[in-house]
Amino acid sequence: MSDPDLTSSSRSADPELSEGEGPPAEPPMIRTIAMPADTNPAGDIFGGWLMSLMDMAAGNVATRYARGRCVTVAVDSIAFLAPVVVGDEVSLYAKLLSTGRSSMRIAVEAWRRPRVAEDYRKVTRAVFVFVAIDENRRARPLPTSTLELE
Ligand SMILES: CC(C)(COP(=O)(O)OP(=O)(O)OC[C@H]1O[C@@H](n2cnc3c(N)ncnc32)[C@H](O)[C@@H]1OP(=O)(O)O)[C@@H](O)C(=O)NCCC(=O)NCCS
């Protein structure tokens, strides 16, 4: 895999998108509110809901970079660091780490903010691997000229 100039993060197992205590400076890919419908039978926010949002955030980066259809092929590592509760603002940040012939490694972080406070906290992180595919669903090479992705 090559590491193009547009990426600044390392390929460590747990890349950090944020510096210091707060969330990343870049705008989030997705921002939403955790609602009662997103809870599991115990009344806690369902981990699968967060994973779905993370997949969407990473998919947005992948599709934009690959300029076309992409699929999730792997999630290298995922860690749930803190709970999300109903009413939290949830922000998803995603950044391209590295690329191969057809694959892209994308770091994703989810951050929560309580509805009435400025207390940001990282709740989940993961590295997603996406593959660019063609109309026959086969892996296709990534474009050679690259986009600057912030
Ligand atoms: C993505 C897919 C087309 C790749 O097919 P494949 O036969 O493995 O293709 P290749 O062997 O050419 O691999 C393509 C790339 O994927 C990478 N890859 C494949 N499996 C991987 C895995 N488990 N982890 C990391 N990378 C993987 C390969 O390293 C290769 O990267 P490169 O082109 O950058 O060198 C196929 O695995 C697929 O369709 N998977 C299902 C995807 C899907 O439906 N996702 C949604 C699930 S709900």
The ligand as an ORCA input file, in Angstrom:
! r2SCAN-3c Opt
* xyz 0 1
  C     -14.436     -6.408     -2.035
  C     -14.340     -7.643     -2.921
  C     -14.914     -7.326     -4.289
  C     -12.848     -7.963     -3.072
  O     -12.756     -9.137     -3.781
  P     -11.399     -9.969     -3.738
  O     -11.584    -11.182     -4.593
  O     -10.940    -10.156     -2.338
  O     -10.448     -8.988     -4.517
  P      -8.895     -8.876     -4.399
  O      -8.266    -10.137     -3.894
  O      -8.433     -8.306     -5.725
  O      -8.694     -7.775     -3.259
  C      -9.042     -6.449     -3.509
  C      -8.420     -5.596     -2.427
  O      -9.102     -5.846     -1.216
  C      -8.159     -6.108     -0.190
  N      -8.796     -7.008      0.745
  C      -9.555     -8.085      0.474
  N      -9.969     -8.666      1.610
  C      -9.476     -7.912      2.619
  C      -9.558     -7.967      4.032
  N     -10.250     -8.922      4.646
  N      -8.918     -7.035      4.733
  C      -8.216     -6.046      4.146
  N      -8.110     -5.919      2.801
  C      -8.728     -6.855      2.058
  C      -6.983     -6.749     -0.923
  O      -5.795     -6.634     -0.152
  C      -6.933     -5.900     -2.148
  O      -6.305     -4.650     -1.870
  P      -5.450     -3.867     -2.998
  O      -6.192     -3.938     -4.306
  O      -5.385     -2.454     -2.504
  O      -4.105     -4.528     -3.067
  C     -15.072     -8.872     -2.292
  O     -14.335     -9.317     -1.160
  C     -16.480     -8.551     -1.886
  O     -17.351     -8.334     -2.710
  N     -16.742     -8.566     -0.582
  C     -18.058     -8.217     -0.043
  C     -18.148     -6.690      0.193
  C     -19.498     -6.322      0.729
  O     -20.513     -6.791      0.266
  N     -19.478     -5.467      1.751
  C     -20.681     -5.073      2.427
  C     -21.017     -6.059      3.444
  S     -22.646     -5.809      4.103
*
